[in-house]
Amino acid sequence: MTATHFARGEISGLLARLAVALGAAVLPQDGGALIFHEEERRHLPAALRDGAVVIAPTADAFQAALEGC
């Protein structure tokens, strides 16, 4: 799942919940992969594993991680 530019707010929570439900990583355009559980790291391609960041599955944590990219 790739996140590009979108409005802050409800969409952040929606994307976080969707990614958690799918067991998906979020790949911002700038920055490392965002995962919601450490065990998901092993499913990432080798090039993304070390830079992946585990975040809480909340809208606020998701938005903060995207802003930090």
mmCIF file of the N, C-alpha and C atoms, coordinates in Angstrom:
data_MODEL
# 
_entry.id   MODEL 
# 
loop_
_atom_site.group_PDB 
_atom_site.id 
_atom_site.type_symbol 
_atom_site.label_atom_id 
_atom_site.label_alt_id 
_atom_site.label_comp_id 
_atom_site.label_asym_id 
_atom_site.label_entity_id 
_atom_site.label_seq_id 
_atom_site.pdbx_PDB_ins_code 
_atom_site.Cartn_x 
_atom_site.Cartn_y 
_atom_site.Cartn_z 
_atom_site.occupancy 
_atom_site.B_iso_or_equiv 
_atom_site.pdbx_formal_charge 
_atom_site.auth_seq_id 
_atom_site.auth_comp_id 
_atom_site.auth_asym_id 
_atom_site.auth_atom_id 
_atom_site.pdbx_PDB_model_num 
ATOM 1   N N  . MET A 1 1  ? 0.848   -1.155  0.000  1.00 0.00 ? 1  MET A N  1 
ATOM 2   C CA . MET A 1 1  ? 0.000   0.000   0.000  1.00 0.00 ? 1  MET A CA 1 
ATOM 3   C C  . MET A 1 1  ? 0.900   1.226   0.000  1.00 0.00 ? 1  MET A C  1 
ATOM 4   N N  . THR A 1 2  ? 0.674   2.136   -0.892 1.00 0.00 ? 2  THR A N  1 
ATOM 5   C CA . THR A 1 2  ? 1.478   3.339   -0.985 1.00 0.00 ? 2  THR A CA 1 
ATOM 6   C C  . THR A 1 2  ? 0.641   4.557   -0.630 1.00 0.00 ? 2  THR A C  1 
ATOM 7   N N  . ALA A 1 3  ? 1.166   5.405   0.227  1.00 0.00 ? 3  ALA A N  1 
ATOM 8   C CA . ALA A 1 3  ? 0.487   6.644   0.592  1.00 0.00 ? 3  ALA A CA 1 
ATOM 9   C C  . ALA A 1 3  ? 1.192   7.802   -0.109 1.00 0.00 ? 3  ALA A C  1 
ATOM 10  N N  . THR A 1 4  ? 0.418   8.617   -0.798 1.00 0.00 ? 4  THR A N  1 
ATOM 11  C CA . THR A 1 4  ? 1.008   9.795   -1.420 1.00 0.00 ? 4  THR A CA 1 
ATOM 12  C C  . THR A 1 4  ? 0.497   11.016  -0.670 1.00 0.00 ? 4  THR A C  1 
ATOM 13  N N  . HIS A 1 5  ? -0.085  11.975  -1.314 1.00 0.00 ? 5  HIS A N  1 
ATOM 14  C CA . HIS A 1 5  ? -0.559  13.186  -0.644 1.00 0.00 ? 5  HIS A CA 1 
ATOM 15  C C  . HIS A 1 5  ? -2.066  13.076  -0.407 1.00 0.00 ? 5  HIS A C  1 
ATOM 16  N N  . PHE A 1 6  ? -2.465  13.312  0.822  1.00 0.00 ? 6  PHE A N  1 
ATOM 17  C CA . PHE A 1 6  ? -3.882  13.301  1.154  1.00 0.00 ? 6  PHE A CA 1 
ATOM 18  C C  . PHE A 1 6  ? -4.110  14.220  2.333  1.00 0.00 ? 6  PHE A C  1 
ATOM 19  N N  . ALA A 1 7  ? -5.335  14.594  2.529  1.00 0.00 ? 7  ALA A N  1 
ATOM 20  C CA . ALA A 1 7  ? -5.688  15.524  3.610  1.00 0.00 ? 7  ALA A CA 1 
ATOM 21  C C  . ALA A 1 7  ? -5.532  14.848  4.965  1.00 0.00 ? 7  ALA A C  1 
ATOM 22  N N  . ARG A 1 8  ? -5.090  15.615  5.933  1.00 0.00 ? 8  ARG A N  1 
ATOM 23  C CA . ARG A 1 8  ? -4.972  15.131  7.300  1.00 0.00 ? 8  ARG A CA 1 
ATOM 24  C C  . ARG A 1 8  ? -6.370  14.921  7.881  1.00 0.00 ? 8  ARG A C  1 
ATOM 25  N N  . GLY A 1 9  ? -6.514  13.990  8.761  1.00 0.00 ? 9  GLY A N  1 
ATOM 26  C CA . GLY A 1 9  ? -7.795  13.782  9.430  1.00 0.00 ? 9  GLY A CA 1 
ATOM 27  C C  . GLY A 1 9  ? -8.263  12.349  9.326  1.00 0.00 ? 9  GLY A C  1 
ATOM 28  N N  . GLU A 1 10 ? -9.523  12.187  9.043  1.00 0.00 ? 10 GLU A N  1 
ATOM 29  C CA . GLU A 1 10 ? -10.142 10.866  9.032  1.00 0.00 ? 10 GLU A CA 1 
ATOM 30  C C  . GLU A 1 10 ? -9.452  9.876   8.108  1.00 0.00 ? 10 GLU A C  1 
ATOM 31  N N  . ILE A 1 11 ? -8.904  10.346  7.006  1.00 0.00 ? 11 ILE A N  1 
ATOM 32  C CA . ILE A 1 11 ? -8.268  9.418   6.065  1.00 0.00 ? 11 ILE A CA 1 
ATOM 33  C C  . ILE A 1 11 ? -7.074  8.720   6.707  1.00 0.00 ? 11 ILE A C  1 
ATOM 34  N N  . SER A 1 12 ? -6.388  9.385   7.624  1.00 0.00 ? 12 SER A N  1 
ATOM 35  C CA . SER A 1 12 ? -5.250  8.759   8.308  1.00 0.00 ? 12 SER A CA 1 
ATOM 36  C C  . SER A 1 12 ? -5.701  7.538   9.092  1.00 0.00 ? 12 SER A C  1 
ATOM 37  N N  . GLY A 1 13 ? -6.782  7.684   9.829  1.00 0.00 ? 13 GLY A N  1 
ATOM 38  C CA . GLY A 1 13 ? -7.316  6.559   10.588 1.00 0.00 ? 13 GLY A CA 1 
ATOM 39  C C  . GLY A 1 13 ? -7.803  5.450   9.687  1.00 0.00 ? 13 GLY A C  1 
ATOM 40  N N  . LEU A 1 14 ? -8.446  5.826   8.598  1.00 0.00 ? 14 LEU A N  1 
ATOM 41  C CA . LEU A 1 14 ? -8.942  4.833   7.645  1.00 0.00 ? 14 LEU A CA 1 
ATOM 42  C C  . LEU A 1 14 ? -7.788  4.043   7.043  1.00 0.00 ? 14 LEU A C  1 
ATOM 43  N N  . LEU A 1 15 ? -6.740  4.729   6.609  1.00 0.00 ? 15 LEU A N  1 
ATOM 44  C CA . LEU A 1 15 ? -5.595  4.034   6.026  1.00 0.00 ? 15 LEU A CA 1 
ATOM 45  C C  . LEU A 1 15 ? -4.894  3.146   7.051  1.00 0.00 ? 15 LEU A C  1 
ATOM 46  N N  . ALA A 1 16 ? -4.776  3.620   8.284  1.00 0.00 ? 16 ALA A N  1 
ATOM 47  C CA . ALA A 1 16 ? -4.151  2.814   9.332  1.00 0.00 ? 16 ALA A CA 1 
ATOM 48  C C  . ALA A 1 16 ? -4.970  1.553   9.596  1.00 0.00 ? 16 ALA A C  1 
ATOM 49  N N  . ARG A 1 17 ? -6.274  1.699   9.734  1.00 0.00 ? 17 ARG A N  1 
ATOM 50  C CA . ARG A 1 17 ? -7.135  0.532   9.990  1.00 0.00 ? 17 ARG A CA 1 
ATOM 51  C C  . ARG A 1 17 ? -7.105  -0.449  8.816  1.00 0.00 ? 17 ARG A C  1 
ATOM 52  N N  . LEU A 1 18 ? -7.105  0.069   7.607  1.00 0.00 ? 18 LEU A N  1 
ATOM 53  C CA . LEU A 1 18 ? -7.055  -0.787  6.418  1.00 0.00 ? 18 LEU A CA 1 
ATOM 54  C C  . LEU A 1 18 ? -5.740  -1.567  6.384  1.00 0.00 ? 18 LEU A C  1 
ATOM 55  N N  . ALA A 1 19 ? -4.632  -0.886  6.623  1.00 0.00 ? 19 ALA A N  1 
ATOM 56  C CA . ALA A 1 19 ? -3.339  -1.555  6.604  1.00 0.00 ? 19 ALA A CA 1 
ATOM 57  C C  . ALA A 1 19 ? -3.258  -2.637  7.677  1.00 0.00 ? 19 ALA A C  1 
ATOM 58  N N  . VAL A 1 20 ? -3.756  -2.348  8.870  1.00 0.00 ? 20 VAL A N  1 
ATOM 59  C CA . VAL A 1 20 ? -3.754  -3.343  9.946  1.00 0.00 ? 20 VAL A CA 1 
ATOM 60  C C  . VAL A 1 20 ? -4.605  -4.543  9.553  1.00 0.00 ? 20 VAL A C  1 
ATOM 61  N N  . ALA A 1 21 ? -5.800  -4.302  9.037  1.00 0.00 ? 21 ALA A N  1 
ATOM 62  C CA . ALA A 1 21 ? -6.700  -5.395  8.655  1.00 0.00 ? 21 ALA A CA 1 
ATOM 63  C C  . ALA A 1 21 ? -6.101  -6.275  7.561  1.00 0.00 ? 21 ALA A C  1 
ATOM 64  N N  . LEU A 1 22 ? -5.349  -5.661  6.651  1.00 0.00 ? 22 LEU A N  1 
ATOM 65  C CA . LEU A 1 22 ? -4.743  -6.401  5.549  1.00 0.00 ? 22 LEU A CA 1 
ATOM 66  C C  . LEU A 1 22 ? -3.382  -6.982  5.905  1.00 0.00 ? 22 LEU A C  1 
ATOM 67  N N  . GLY A 1 23 ? -2.827  -6.578  7.042  1.00 0.00 ? 23 GLY A N  1 
ATOM 68  C CA . GLY A 1 23 ? -1.468  -6.988  7.380  1.00 0.00 ? 23 GLY A CA 1 
ATOM 69  C C  . GLY A 1 23 ? -0.474  -6.352  6.420  1.00 0.00 ? 23 GLY A C  1 
ATOM 70  N N  . ALA A 1 24 ? -0.798  -5.140  5.959  1.00 0.00 ? 24 ALA A N  1 
ATOM 71  C CA . ALA A 1 24 ? -0.008  -4.469  4.937  1.00 0.00 ? 24 ALA A CA 1 
ATOM 72  C C  . ALA A 1 24 ? 0.981   -3.486  5.552  1.00 0.00 ? 24 ALA A C  1 
ATOM 73  N N  . ALA A 1 25 ? 2.048   -3.250  4.822  1.00 0.00 ? 25 ALA A N  1 
ATOM 74  C CA . ALA A 1 25 ? 2.979   -2.178  5.152  1.00 0.00 ? 25 ALA A CA 1 
ATOM 75  C C  . ALA A 1 25 ? 2.549   -0.947  4.366  1.00 0.00 ? 25 ALA A C  1 
ATOM 76  N N  . VAL A 1 26 ? 2.853   0.213   4.909  1.00 0.00 ? 26 VAL A N  1 
ATOM 77  C CA . VAL A 1 26 ? 2.601   1.465   4.204  1.00 0.00 ? 26 VAL A CA 1 
ATOM 78  C C  . VAL A 1 26 ? 3.958   1.974   3.734  1.00 0.00 ? 26 VAL A C  1 
ATOM 79  N N  . LEU A 1 27 ? 4.039   2.318   2.469  1.00 0.00 ? 27 LEU A N  1 
ATOM 80  C CA . LEU A 1 27 ? 5.297   2.766   1.887  1.00 0.00 ? 27 LEU A CA 1 
ATOM 81  C C  . LEU A 1 27 ? 5.171   4.216   1.436  1.00 0.00 ? 27 LEU A C  1 
ATOM 82  N N  . PRO A 1 28 ? 5.484   5.164   2.328  1.00 0.00 ? 28 PRO A N  1 
ATOM 83  C CA . PRO A 1 28 ? 5.432   6.568   1.937  1.00 0.00 ? 28 PRO A CA 1 
ATOM 84  C C  . PRO A 1 28 ? 6.435   6.842   0.821  1.00 0.00 ? 28 PRO A C  1 
ATOM 85  N N  . GLN A 1 29 ? 6.203   7.889   0.056  1.00 0.00 ? 29 GLN A N  1 
ATOM 86  C CA . GLN A 1 29 ? 7.120   8.227   -1.024 1.00 0.00 ? 29 GLN A CA 1 
ATOM 87  C C  . GLN A 1 29 ? 8.506   8.538   -0.492 1.00 0.00 ? 29 GLN A C  1 
ATOM 88  N N  . ASP A 1 30 ? 8.576   9.209   0.627  1.00 0.00 ? 30 ASP A N  1 
ATOM 89  C CA . ASP A 1 30 ? 9.856   9.550   1.248  1.00 0.00 ? 30 ASP A CA 1 
ATOM 90  C C  . ASP A 1 30 ? 9.896   8.924   2.629  1.00 0.00 ? 30 ASP A C  1 
ATOM 91  N N  . GLY A 1 31 ? 10.802  7.982   2.830  1.00 0.00 ? 31 GLY A N  1 
ATOM 92  C CA . GLY A 1 31 ? 10.912  7.374   4.146  1.00 0.00 ? 31 GLY A CA 1 
ATOM 93  C C  . GLY A 1 31 ? 10.803  5.871   4.078  1.00 0.00 ? 31 GLY A C  1 
ATOM 94  N N  . GLY A 1 32 ? 10.995  5.255   5.230  1.00 0.00 ? 32 GLY A N  1 
ATOM 95  C CA . GLY A 1 32 ? 10.961  3.811   5.319  1.00 0.00 ? 32 GLY A CA 1 
ATOM 96  C C  . GLY A 1 32 ? 9.548   3.265   5.425  1.00 0.00 ? 32 GLY A C  1 
ATOM 97  N N  . ALA A 1 33 ? 9.449   1.967   5.312  1.00 0.00 ? 33 ALA A N  1 
ATOM 98  C CA . ALA A 1 33 ? 8.159   1.288   5.418  1.00 0.00 ? 33 ALA A CA 1 
ATOM 99  C C  . ALA A 1 33 ? 7.605   1.458   6.830  1.00 0.00 ? 33 ALA A C  1 
ATOM 100 N N  . LEU A 1 34 ? 6.308   1.606   6.918  1.00 0.00 ? 34 LEU A N  1 
ATOM 101 C CA . LEU A 1 34 ? 5.611   1.680   8.193  1.00 0.00 ? 34 LEU A CA 1 
ATOM 102 C C  . LEU A 1 34 ? 4.868   0.371   8.387  1.00 0.00 ? 34 LEU A C  1 
ATOM 103 N N  . ILE A 1 35 ? 5.117   -0.280  9.519  1.00 0.00 ? 35 ILE A N  1 
ATOM 104 C CA . ILE A 1 35 ? 4.420   -1.525  9.838  1.00 0.00 ? 35 ILE A CA 1 
ATOM 105 C C  . ILE A 1 35 ? 3.779   -1.365  11.213 1.00 0.00 ? 35 ILE A C  1 
ATOM 106 N N  . PHE A 1 36 ? 2.816   -2.198  11.501 1.00 0.00 ? 36 PHE A N  1 
ATOM 107 C CA . PHE A 1 36 ? 2.056   -2.052  12.735 1.00 0.00 ? 36 PHE A CA 1 
ATOM 108 C C  . PHE A 1 36 ? 2.364   -3.132  13.766 1.00 0.00 ? 36 PHE A C  1 
ATOM 109 N N  . HIS A 1 37 ? 3.085   -4.161  13.351 1.00 0.00 ? 37 HIS A N  1 
ATOM 110 C CA . HIS A 1 37 ? 3.488   -5.239  14.259 1.00 0.00 ? 37 HIS A CA 1 
ATOM 111 C C  . HIS A 1 37 ? 4.879   -5.709  13.842 1.00 0.00 ? 37 HIS A C  1 
ATOM 112 N N  . GLU A 1 38 ? 5.755   -5.913  14.803 1.00 0.00 ? 38 GLU A N  1 
ATOM 113 C CA . GLU A 1 38 ? 7.139   -6.306  14.523 1.00 0.00 ? 38 GLU A CA 1 
ATOM 114 C C  . GLU A 1 38 ? 7.222   -7.562  13.654 1.00 0.00 ? 38 GLU A C  1 
ATOM 115 N N  . GLU A 1 39 ? 6.324   -8.502  13.858 1.00 0.00 ? 39 GLU A N  1 
ATOM 116 C CA . GLU A 1 39 ? 6.398   -9.758  13.085 1.00 0.00 ? 39 GLU A CA 1 
ATOM 117 C C  . GLU A 1 39 ? 6.143   -9.537  11.589 1.00 0.00 ? 39 GLU A C  1 
ATOM 118 N N  . GLU A 1 40 ? 5.606   -8.390  11.213 1.00 0.00 ? 40 GLU A N  1 
ATOM 119 C CA . GLU A 1 40 ? 5.384   -8.094  9.790  1.00 0.00 ? 40 GLU A CA 1 
ATOM 120 C C  . GLU A 1 40 ? 6.691   -7.768  9.070  1.00 0.00 ? 40 GLU A C  1 
ATOM 121 N N  . ARG A 1 41 ? 7.738   -7.423  9.814  1.00 0.00 ? 41 ARG A N  1 
ATOM 122 C CA . ARG A 1 41 ? 9.027   -7.065  9.220  1.00 0.00 ? 41 ARG A CA 1 
ATOM 123 C C  . ARG A 1 41 ? 9.556   -8.188  8.334  1.00 0.00 ? 41 ARG A C  1 
ATOM 124 N N  . ARG A 1 42 ? 9.368   -9.424  8.748  1.00 0.00 ? 42 ARG A N  1 
ATOM 125 C CA . ARG A 1 42 ? 9.921   -10.561 7.989  1.00 0.00 ? 42 ARG A CA 1 
ATOM 126 C C  . ARG A 1 42 ? 9.287   -10.721 6.612  1.00 0.00 ? 42 ARG A C  1 
ATOM 127 N N  . HIS A 1 43 ? 8.127   -10.126 6.397  1.00 0.00 ? 43 HIS A N  1 
ATOM 128 C CA . HIS A 1 43 ? 7.453   -10.221 5.106  1.00 0.00 ? 43 HIS A CA 1 
ATOM 129 C C  . HIS A 1 43 ? 7.920   -9.154  4.112  1.00 0.00 ? 43 HIS A C  1 
ATOM 130 N N  . LEU A 1 44 ? 8.679   -8.197  4.588  1.00 0.00 ? 44 LEU A N  1 
ATOM 131 C CA . LEU A 1 44 ? 9.160   -7.121  3.716  1.00 0.00 ? 44 LEU A CA 1 
ATOM 132 C C  . LEU A 1 44 ? 10.339  -7.602  2.880  1.00 0.00 ? 44 LEU A C  1 
ATOM 133 N N  . PRO A 1 45 ? 10.532  -7.008  1.712  1.00 0.00 ? 45 PRO A N  1 
ATOM 134 C CA . PRO A 1 45 ? 11.739  -7.303  0.950  1.00 0.00 ? 45 PRO A CA 1 
ATOM 135 C C  . PRO A 1 45 ? 12.967  -6.912  1.790  1.00 0.00 ? 45 PRO A C  1 
ATOM 136 N N  . ALA A 1 46 ? 14.072  -7.606  1.594  1.00 0.00 ? 46 ALA A N  1 
ATOM 137 C CA . ALA A 1 46 ? 15.281  -7.376  2.389  1.00 0.00 ? 46 ALA A CA 1 
ATOM 138 C C  . ALA A 1 46 ? 15.702  -5.911  2.412  1.00 0.00 ? 46 ALA A C  1 
ATOM 139 N N  . ALA A 1 47 ? 15.556  -5.219  1.309  1.00 0.00 ? 47 ALA A N  1 
ATOM 140 C CA . ALA A 1 47 ? 15.973  -3.820  1.219  1.00 0.00 ? 47 ALA A CA 1 
ATOM 141 C C  . ALA A 1 47 ? 15.154  -2.898  2.122  1.00 0.00 ? 47 ALA A C  1 
ATOM 142 N N  . LEU A 1 48 ? 13.959  -3.321  2.530  1.00 0.00 ? 48 LEU A N  1 
ATOM 143 C CA . LEU A 1 48 ? 13.088  -2.476  3.359  1.00 0.00 ? 48 LEU A CA 1 
ATOM 144 C C  . LEU A 1 48 ? 13.092  -2.851  4.835  1.00 0.00 ? 48 LEU A C  1 
ATOM 145 N N  . ARG A 1 49 ? 13.585  -4.030  5.167  1.00 0.00 ? 49 ARG A N  1 
ATOM 146 C CA . ARG A 1 49 ? 13.472  -4.532  6.547  1.00 0.00 ? 49 ARG A CA 1 
ATOM 147 C C  . ARG A 1 49 ? 14.144  -3.651  7.583  1.00 0.00 ? 49 ARG A C  1 
ATOM 148 N N  . ASP A 1 50 ? 15.399  -3.285  7.360  1.00 0.00 ? 50 ASP A N  1 
ATOM 149 C CA . ASP A 1 50 ? 16.141  -2.531  8.384  1.00 0.00 ? 50 ASP A CA 1 
ATOM 150 C C  . ASP A 1 50 ? 15.557  -1.151  8.632  1.00 0.00 ? 50 ASP A C  1 
ATOM 151 N N  . GLY A 1 51 ? 15.029  -0.514  7.616  1.00 0.00 ? 51 GLY A N  1 
ATOM 152 C CA . GLY A 1 51 ? 14.500  0.835   7.764  1.00 0.00 ? 51 GLY A CA 1 
ATOM 153 C C  . GLY A 1 51 ? 13.044  0.904   8.168  1.00 0.00 ? 51 GLY A C  1 
ATOM 154 N N  . ALA A 1 52 ? 12.376  -0.242  8.289  1.00 0.00 ? 52 ALA A N  1 
ATOM 155 C CA . ALA A 1 52 ? 10.954  -0.254  8.643  1.00 0.00 ? 52 ALA A CA 1 
ATOM 156 C C  . ALA A 1 52 ? 10.752  0.244   10.071 1.00 0.00 ? 52 ALA A C  1 
ATOM 157 N N  . VAL A 1 53 ? 9.670   0.970   10.270 1.00 0.00 ? 53 VAL A N  1 
ATOM 158 C CA . VAL A 1 53 ? 9.338   1.531   11.582 1.00 0.00 ? 53 VAL A CA 1 
ATOM 159 C C  . VAL A 1 53 ? 8.010   0.946   12.031 1.00 0.00 ? 53 VAL A C  1 
ATOM 160 N N  . VAL A 1 54 ? 7.980   0.437   13.261 1.00 0.00 ? 54 VAL A N  1 
ATOM 161 C CA . VAL A 1 54 ? 6.743   -0.083  13.841 1.00 0.00 ? 54 VAL A CA 1 
ATOM 162 C C  . VAL A 1 54 ? 6.021   1.078   14.514 1.00 0.00 ? 54 VAL A C  1 
ATOM 163 N N  . ILE A 1 55 ? 4.761   1.289   14.134 1.00 0.00 ? 55 ILE A N  1 
ATOM 164 C CA . ILE A 1 55 ? 3.969   2.367   14.733 1.00 0.00 ? 55 ILE A CA 1 
ATOM 165 C C  . ILE A 1 55 ? 2.670   1.787   15.299 1.00 0.00 ? 55 ILE A C  1 
ATOM 166 N N  . ALA A 1 56 ? 2.070   2.545   16.190 1.00 0.00 ? 56 ALA A N  1 
ATOM 167 C CA . ALA A 1 56 ? 0.773   2.162   16.749 1.00 0.00 ? 56 ALA A CA 1 
ATOM 168 C C  . ALA A 1 56 ? -0.287  2.305   15.654 1.00 0.00 ? 56 ALA A C  1 
ATOM 169 N N  . PRO A 1 57 ? -1.275  1.437   15.645 1.00 0.00 ? 57 PRO A N  1 
ATOM 170 C CA . PRO A 1 57 ? -2.319  1.499   14.604 1.00 0.00 ? 57 PRO A CA 1 
ATOM 171 C C  . PRO A 1 57 ? -3.387  2.543   14.895 1.00 0.00 ? 57 PRO A C  1 
ATOM 172 N N  . THR A 1 58 ? -2.957  3.787   15.050 1.00 0.00 ? 58 THR A N  1 
ATOM 173 C CA . THR A 1 58 ? -3.896  4.883   15.306 1.00 0.00 ? 58 THR A CA 1 
ATOM 174 C C  . THR A 1 58 ? -3.705  5.971   14.261 1.00 0.00 ? 58 THR A C  1 
ATOM 175 N N  . ALA A 1 59 ? -4.721  6.780   14.082 1.00 0.00 ? 59 ALA A N  1 
ATOM 176 C CA . ALA A 1 59 ? -4.645  7.876   13.117 1.00 0.00 ? 59 ALA A CA 1 
ATOM 177 C C  . ALA A 1 59 ? -3.532  8.849   13.489 1.00 0.00 ? 59 ALA A C  1 
ATOM 178 N N  . ASP A 1 60 ? -3.402  9.177   14.779 1.00 0.00 ? 60 ASP A N  1 
ATOM 179 C CA . ASP A 1 60 ? -2.384  10.130  15.205 1.00 0.00 ? 60 ASP A CA 1 
ATOM 180 C C  . ASP A 1 60 ? -0.974  9.596   14.958 1.00 0.00 ? 60 ASP A C  1 
ATOM 181 N N  . ALA A 1 61 ? -0.727  8.340   15.301 1.00 0.00 ? 61 ALA A N  1 
ATOM 182 C CA . ALA A 1 61 ? 0.603   7.746   15.090 1.00 0.00 ? 61 ALA A CA 1 
ATOM 183 C C  . ALA A 1 61 ? 0.916   7.643   13.605 1.00 0.00 ? 61 ALA A C  1 
ATOM 184 N N  . PHE A 1 62 ? -0.071  7.274   12.820 1.00 0.00 ? 62 PHE A N  1 
ATOM 185 C CA . PHE A 1 62 ? 0.109   7.155   11.373 1.00 0.00 ? 62 PHE A CA 1 
ATOM 186 C C  . PHE A 1 62 ? 0.436   8.519   10.770 1.00 0.00 ? 62 PHE A C  1 
ATOM 187 N N  . GLN A 1 63 ? -0.317  9.537   11.126 1.00 0.00 ? 63 GLN A N  1 
ATOM 188 C CA . GLN A 1 63 ? -0.087  10.887  10.589 1.00 0.00 ? 63 GLN A CA 1 
ATOM 189 C C  . GLN A 1 63 ? 1.292   11.398  11.025 1.00 0.00 ? 63 GLN A C  1 
ATOM 190 N N  . ALA A 1 64 ? 1.663   11.182  12.285 1.00 0.00 ? 64 ALA A N  1 
ATOM 191 C CA . ALA A 1 64 ? 2.969   11.632  12.778 1.00 0.00 ? 64 ALA A CA 1 
ATOM 192 C C  . ALA A 1 64 ? 4.097   10.942  12.020 1.00 0.00 ? 64 ALA A C  1 
ATOM 193 N N  . ALA A 1 65 ? 3.948   9.659   11.747 1.00 0.00 ? 65 ALA A N  1 
ATOM 194 C CA . ALA A 1 65 ? 4.977   8.923   11.010 1.00 0.00 ? 65 ALA A CA 1 
ATOM 195 C C  . ALA A 1 65 ? 5.105   9.458   9.582  1.00 0.00 ? 65 ALA A C  1 
ATOM 196 N N  . LEU A 1 66 ? 3.994   9.768   8.948  1.00 0.00 ? 66 LEU A N  1 
ATOM 197 C CA . LEU A 1 66 ? 4.033   10.309  7.593  1.00 0.00 ? 66 LEU A CA 1 
ATOM 198 C C  . LEU A 1 66 ? 4.669   11.697  7.575  1.00 0.00 ? 66 LEU A C  1 
ATOM 199 N N  . GLU A 1 67 ? 4.381   12.492  8.581  1.00 0.00 ? 67 GLU A N  1 
ATOM 200 C CA . GLU A 1 67 ? 4.955   13.839  8.636  1.00 0.00 ? 67 GLU A CA 1 
ATOM 201 C C  . GLU A 1 67 ? 6.447   13.791  8.905  1.00 0.00 ? 67 GLU A C  1 
ATOM 202 N N  . GLY A 1 68 ? 6.911   12.725  9.534  1.00 0.00 ? 68 GLY A N  1 
ATOM 203 C CA . GLY A 1 68 ? 8.327   12.579  9.833  1.00 0.00 ? 68 GLY A CA 1 
ATOM 204 C C  . GLY A 1 68 ? 9.144   12.073  8.661  1.00 0.00 ? 68 GLY A C  1 
ATOM 205 N N  . CYS A 1 69 ? 8.465   11.677  7.586  1.00 0.00 ? 69 CYS A N  1 
ATOM 206 C CA . CYS A 1 69 ? 9.173   11.149  6.405  1.00 0.00 ? 69 CYS A CA 1 
ATOM 207 C C  . CYS A 1 69 ? 9.781   12.264  5.601  1.00 0.00 ? 69 CYS A C  1 
# 
